[in-house]
Amino acid sequence: MKTITLSAAALLVAMSATAQADGIKFAGEVAYSLESESFVAEVGPSINMYGLSIDPRMHTALDGTDPSFTGTSVELGYGLSESLSAFGKVSTDEDLSYEDLSVGVRFNF
């Protein structure tokens, strides 16, 4: 079963590298937690227009063979320079109730 899950994760990553058109891309992330021994994933579109990025995401967890919906998030970002961007992120829990609001900056060199 882990082979099938790893294959699905690899396919998801490969699709995210090729599914793009007109400022809309498909993005996702799959990670394995060593402590809880489960996979977590987030998937959704990434929309870039007029210097803004909008990234809605659906979050899931896979414990063994039982997938579960764990919440959603929407992130809005704005590039301040080539190496600096500001962002805000709102997230919900599995019942779609407000969970958190984060604001910050990202940098890369």
C-alpha positions, 0 to 999 in steps of 0.5 A: 500500500505504501508503494501505491501511496508513494507512486500517487505522491510522485505523480501528483508532484509531476503533474504540478510541474506541467499543469500550467496555463495563463498564470494558473498552475496546479500546486501541491505538497506531500510530506511524511510525518515520522512521529505520527507515521502518516502522510499529509498533503495539500493541493490546489490551484496557484493563480498569479496576476498583476503581481498578486498570487492567490493560493487556495489549498485543501489539506488532507491526511492519510493514516494507513489507508484512511484519508481524512479532510483536515481543512483548507487555507487561502494565501494571498501574496504580493512580490515586493522585490525579486527576493522579498514578498509579503503574504497573508494566510487564512486557514480553516479546520475540517468543519470549515470553521475559522482556525488561524490568520497569519501575515508575514514576509518571505525572502530568498537569496 
